[in-house]
Amino acid sequence: MKNKLLLVLSMSFFVGFSAVAQTASDTGPTYTANIQPLFQKYCIACHDSGSDYGNLMDYNEAFGLRKKIAALVDGGRMPKGHSAITDDERDLIVQWANGGAAQ
């Protein structure tokens, strides 16, 4: 009886843990994992630490600009001079900015 109880509790823990892990991975893009590398690739020339246009390499500044970032990227106005950015990359930035801008 004890073995069955332990088995049930162990399985319940595993199933619960799996659900939490799946939810965490489905929360959307994060700045650190997904967005900052795109900013590094496409935006650093104009939006670094010495920029008057906002330092997108700093999460707090990027977070503060998230609504403007979403509008400009979604509208195709940013990043300037980088036609190589894909639609999927644009969508990811907009999703991040409009979805709470997780760090």
ABEGO torsion letter per residue (X at the ends): XAAAAAAAAAAAAAAAAAAAAAAAAAAEBBAAAAAAAAAAAAAAAABBAABAAEBAABAAAAAAAAAAAAAAAAAGAOBBGBAABBAAAAAAAAAAAAAGGBX
